[in-house]
Amino acid sequence: MSFSADELEAGARAATGLDDFGSHYYREGLERIVEALNAEAGLSEVGEVIQHATISNALIQRLKIEDAYRRHPEIDDGVVEGPVFIIGLPRTGTTALSQLVGADPQFRSLRMWESQAPTPPPEAATQHDDSRIAQAQAGLDMLNDMFPRMKTLYNSEATAATECQDLMGMSFRTVHFDGVVRVPRYLDWVLACDMRETYTYHRRVLKLLQWRCPPNLWHLKTPVHMFSLDALVAAYPEAKFMWSHRDPANVMGSVCSLIRYVRSWSSDRDDPEELGDEQLRCWAEGVRRAMDFRKRFGDNRFADVSFAELQTDPVNTLQKGYDQLGLSFTDDTHRSVRRWAGRHTPGARGAHEYELLDYGLTPERVREHFADYLATYDATG
């Protein structure tokens, strides 16, 4: 299969009967990822199917979102409050931290089922038995059956808070593509491109999701926000951040192991040392950009969360983060997050085993790349 941007768009139009993708901004990213998939990803037949489905769904959702706005322009009058963004290197507890915040009833979270299919916009009265929940869970169950190691690598549930990668993927400008296929030219481009409209479209989707399903105070999560915090804050001027910290020498082996496994679904190409070098450079740059942003915008937007403390005392660790950001930690919040923590204890899904040396990396080399970060923050664990 050879990917074609025009054919992918035509397929999305045929599937929906719609033809308005909104702003043409998305098209360059679509062309860039298509070019990379054709030239450098080394896709297997299964990989071609996976990537075709991923891109097609992003285009289909754009068409449906634009149609919803055409029929209900008042959606754009909504105000997205906050949000609070969970950031930090991958494998630093950002998923657990996000899902812990997601248990707090004062926040609106992006749930897996609505991230994949935000239209029709969810309704408050039916949000807990929407038919898309069962569909998303069935897809997740099938994925876990096909690739069983994912159960130990990443906690995902149809109704749980998820990363907002699908929302960024609708603009085809996100580092997440690199996490599932080898696309170095695309990665170089996306790290240098203008991300401002990616975040205004991200906000456009949130307005749709909250329209009939409040609250409007959002929390969101993905490590890749660290690459483009200036563009994020241009769209969300009141944004605040919870930054999860962990020793990068304990992070990078886990990052590489996860990406190596996920990429194996789509390609037989396997060069672990290349992967290690690529991910080390990529995430050191992400942290450098986030630290630079923080120096310019100030510490008052940030709460620092220790991975080690999150593992051993999640509720009190979260409360400290709330206090740093001036957020209310109510009795309802305490009960809800304590209930979630009791059902999701560290290690309950099995151990993730990996070796940093398998990726041509040593603790010393990793820490050298993150020297400023380690000198600035308490990154233990």
C-alpha positions in Angstrom: 0.0 0.0 0.0 1.2 3.5 -0.9 -0.4 6.2 1.1 -1.9 9.2 -0.6 -3.2 12.3 1.1 -5.7 12.9 -1.6 -7.0 9.3 -1.5 -7.2 9.4 2.3 -9.3 12.6 2.2 -11.5 11.1 -0.5 -12.1 8.0 1.6 -13.1 10.2 4.6 -15.5 12.2 2.5 -17.0 9.0 1.1 -17.4 7.5 4.6 -19.2 10.5 6.0 -20.9 12.2 3.0 -19.2 15.4 4.3 -16.6 17.6 2.6 -15.5 20.4 4.9 -12.3 19.7 6.8 -12.1 23.2 8.3 -8.9 25.2 8.2 -6.4 24.0 5.6 -3.7 24.1 8.3 -3.9 20.3 8.8 -3.0 19.5 5.2 0.8 20.1 5.5 1.0 17.7 8.4 -1.0 15.1 6.6 1.3 15.4 3.6 4.4 15.1 5.8 3.3 12.0 7.7 2.1 10.4 4.5 5.5 11.1 2.9 7.3 9.6 5.9 5.1 6.5 6.0 5.8 5.8 2.4 9.6 6.6 2.5 11.0 5.6 5.9 8.5 3.7 8.1 9.1 0.2 6.7 5.5 -0.8 7.3 4.3 -4.3 7.3 0.9 -5.2 5.9 -0.5 -5.0 9.4 1.2 -1.7 9.9 -0.3 -0.3 6.7 -3.8 -1.3 8.0 -3.1 0.3 11.4 -1.8 3.6 10.0 -4.4 3.8 7.3 -7.1 3.4 10.0 -5.5 6.0 12.3 -5.2 8.7 9.6 -8.6 8.0 8.2 -10.3 8.3 11.6 -8.5 11.6 12.2 -9.9 12.9 8.9 -13.3 11.5 9.5 -13.5 13.2 12.9 -12.4 16.5 11.4 -15.3 16.3 9.0 -17.8 15.5 11.7 -16.5 18.2 14.1 -16.8 20.8 11.4 -20.3 19.6 10.5 -21.3 19.9 14.2 -20.0 23.5 14.3 -21.8 24.3 11.0 -25.1 23.1 12.5 -24.5 24.6 16.0 -22.2 27.7 15.7 -23.1 28.6 19.3 -20.7 25.8 20.5 -17.9 28.3 19.8 -19.3 30.6 22.5 -18.2 28.2 25.2 -15.3 28.9 27.5 -12.7 26.2 28.3 -11.7 26.8 31.9 -8.1 26.2 33.0 -6.9 23.7 31.9 -4.5 21.9 34.1 -2.0 20.0 32.0 -0.1 17.0 33.2 3.4 17.0 31.7 6.8 15.4 32.3 8.9 12.8 30.6 7.1 9.6 29.5 7.2 6.8 32.1 7.3 9.3 35.0 3.8 8.4 36.3 2.0 10.9 34.1 -0.7 8.4 33.3 -1.4 7.5 36.9 -1.3 11.2 37.9 -3.7 12.1 35.1 -6.1 9.4 35.9 -5.9 10.3 39.6 -6.9 13.9 38.7 -9.5 12.5 36.4 -11.2 10.9 39.4 -11.8 14.4 40.9 -15.4 15.4 40.1 -14.6 19.1 39.8 -12.6 18.4 36.6 -13.7 17.5 33.1 -11.3 14.9 31.6 -10.8 13.7 28.1 -11.9 10.1 28.2 -10.6 7.4 25.8 -14.0 6.7 24.2 -14.7 10.4 23.4 -11.1 11.1 22.3 -11.5 8.6 19.5 -15.0 9.7 18.5 -16.0 13.1 19.8 -19.1 13.4 17.7 -21.9 13.4 18.3 -20.9 15.5 21.3 -21.6 13.6 24.6 -24.7 14.3 26.7 -24.5 14.6 30.5 -27.5 12.3 31.0 -26.0 9.5 28.9 -22.3 9.9 29.2 -21.9 6.8 31.4 -23.7 4.5 29.1 -23.0 6.0 25.7 -22.6 3.2 23.1 -19.1 4.4 22.2 -17.9 3.2 25.6 -18.5 -0.4 24.7 -17.1 0.1 21.3 -13.9 1.6 22.6 -13.6 -1.1 25.3 -14.0 -3.8 22.7 -11.3 -2.3 20.6 -9.0 -2.0 23.6 -9.7 -5.6 24.6 -8.8 -6.8 21.1 -5.6 -4.8 21.2 -4.6 -6.3 24.5 -5.4 -9.8 23.1 -3.2 -9.2 20.1 -0.4 -7.5 22.0 -0.6 -8.8 25.5 2.5 -7.0 26.9 0.5 -3.7 26.7 -1.4 -4.7 29.8 1.9 -4.3 31.9 3.2 -1.3 29.9 0.2 1.1 30.0 -3.0 1.4 31.9 -5.9 2.2 29.5 -9.6 2.0 30.1 -12.4 3.2 27.8 -13.8 5.5 30.5 -10.5 6.6 32.0 -8.7 9.9 31.3 -6.5 9.5 28.3 -3.8 11.5 26.5 -5.0 14.2 24.2 -2.9 12.8 21.3 -6.0 12.2 19.2 -6.9 15.8 19.3 -3.4 16.9 18.2 -3.4 14.1 15.6 -6.4 15.7 13.9 -4.0 18.5 12.9 -1.3 15.9 12.0 1.2 17.7 14.1 2.3 15.6 17.1 5.3 13.7 18.3 3.0 10.8 19.0 3.4 9.6 15.4 7.0 8.8 16.1 6.0 6.7 19.1 4.2 4.2 16.9 6.3 4.2 13.6 9.8 5.2 12.7 9.4 8.5 10.9 12.6 10.6 11.6 12.1 13.2 8.8 8.5 13.8 10.1 9.8 14.1 13.7 12.4 16.7 12.6 9.7 18.7 10.9 7.1 18.5 13.7 9.7 19.6 16.3 10.3 22.8 14.2 6.8 23.6 12.8 4.3 26.2 14.0 2.0 24.5 16.5 -0.3 27.4 17.3 -3.3 26.2 15.3 -2.8 22.7 16.6 -3.8 24.0 20.0 -6.6 26.2 18.8 -8.1 23.2 17.1 -7.5 21.2 20.3 -9.5 23.9 22.1 -12.2 23.7 19.4 -12.7 20.0 20.2 -12.9 20.6 23.9 -15.6 23.2 23.4 -17.6 20.6 21.5 -17.1 17.9 24.1 -18.1 20.2 27.0 -21.1 21.8 25.2 -23.7 19.4 26.6 -21.5 17.6 29.1 -19.9 19.8 31.8 -18.0 20.7 33.8 -15.8 23.1 31.8 -12.8 23.0 34.1 -10.5 20.7 32.2 -7.5 18.6 33.0 -5.4 17.1 30.1 -2.3 15.1 29.7 0.5 14.2 27.3 4.3 14.5 27.6 4.6 15.9 24.1 3.2 19.2 25.3 6.7 20.0 26.6 7.8 20.6 23.0 5.4 23.5 22.4 4.3 25.2 25.6 4.4 28.6 24.0 1.8 27.6 21.4 -0.3 25.9 24.1 -0.4 29.0 26.3 -1.3 31.1 23.3 -4.5 29.0 23.0 -5.0 28.5 26.8 -3.7 31.7 28.5 -4.8 30.5 32.0 -3.1 27.0 31.7 -1.4 25.5 34.6 0.9 22.5 34.8 1.6 19.5 37.0 5.1 18.3 36.1 6.0 14.8 37.1 9.7 14.2 37.9 11.8 11.0 37.8 15.5 10.2 37.2 15.9 10.1 33.4 18.3 7.2 33.7 15.3 5.2 35.0 13.0 6.6 32.4 14.8 6.2 29.0 15.0 2.4 29.1 11.3 2.2 29.8 10.5 4.7 27.0 12.6 2.8 24.5 11.1 -0.5 25.5 7.5 0.7 25.1 8.2 2.4 21.7 10.1 -0.7 20.5 7.1 -2.9 21.3 4.5 -0.6 19.8 6.5 0.0 16.6 6.9 -3.8 16.2 3.1 -4.0 15.5 3.7 -2.0 12.3 7.2 -2.9 11.1 9.7 -5.7 11.4 12.6 -3.1 11.4 14.4 -3.2 14.7 17.5 -1.2 15.6 17.4 -0.7 19.4 20.6 1.4 19.5 19.3 3.8 16.9 16.0 4.0 18.9 17.9 4.8 22.1 19.9 7.6 20.5 16.8 9.0 18.9 14.7 9.0 22.0 17.5 10.4 24.2 18.0 13.4 21.9 14.2 13.9 21.4 13.3 14.0 25.1 16.3 15.9 26.2 15.1 18.6 23.8 11.6 18.4 25.2 12.8 19.0 28.7 15.1 21.8 27.6 12.2 23.6 25.9 9.9 23.1 28.9 12.5 24.4 31.3 13.1 27.5 29.1 9.4 28.2 29.0 9.2 27.9 32.8 12.0 30.3 33.2 10.3 32.9 31.1 6.7 32.4 32.4 7.5 31.8 36.1 7.0 29.0 38.6 3.5 30.1 39.7 2.0 28.1 36.8 3.7 24.9 37.9 3.4 22.2 40.5 6.2 19.6 40.8 5.2 16.0 41.5 7.7 13.4 42.6 7.3 10.0 40.9 8.6 8.3 44.0 6.1 10.0 46.2 3.3 9.4 43.7 4.1 5.7 43.9 4.0 5.5 47.7 1.5 8.2 48.8 -0.6 9.2 45.7 -3.4 11.1 47.5 -1.3 13.3 49.7 1.1 13.9 46.8 -1.8 15.1 44.6 -3.0 17.3 47.4 0.4 19.0 47.6 0.2 19.6 43.9 -3.2 21.1 44.2 -2.0 23.4 46.9 0.9 24.6 44.8 -1.6 25.6 42.0 -4.2 27.1 44.3 -6.7 24.3 43.4 -9.4 23.2 45.8 -8.9 19.8 47.4 -12.4 19.1 48.7 -13.8 16.2 50.7 -15.4 14.9 47.5 -12.0 15.1 45.8 -10.3 13.3 48.6 -12.8 10.4 48.6 -12.8 10.1 44.9 -9.1 10.0 44.3 -8.5 7.8 47.3 -11.0 5.3 45.8 -9.2 5.4 42.5 -5.8 4.9 44.1 -7.1 1.9 46.1 -8.1 0.2 42.8 -4.9 1.1 40.9 -1.9 0.1 43.0 1.6 0.3 41.5 2.7 -3.0 39.9 -0.8 -4.5 40.0 -0.7 -5.2 36.2 2.7 -6.9 36.3 6.3 -5.8 36.0 7.7 -4.0 33.1 11.2 -5.4 32.5 13.8 -3.7 30.4 17.5 -2.9 30.2 18.9 0.5 29.4 22.0 -1.0 27.9 19.9 -2.8 25.3 19.4 0.6 23.6 23.1 1.6 23.7 22.6 3.9 26.6 24.2 4.1 30.0 23.0 6.0 33.1 25.9 8.3 32.9 25.2 9.2 29.3 21.5 9.8 30.0 22.2 12.0 33.0 24.7 14.0 31.0 22.0 14.9 28.5 19.7 15.9 31.4 22.3 17.6 33.6 20.5 21.0 33.9 17.2 19.2 34.6 18.8 17.1 37.3 20.5 20.1 38.9 17.1 22.0 39.0 14.5 19.4 40.1 14.2 16.6 42.5 14.0 13.7 40.1 14.4 10.6 42.2 12.9 7.1 41.6 
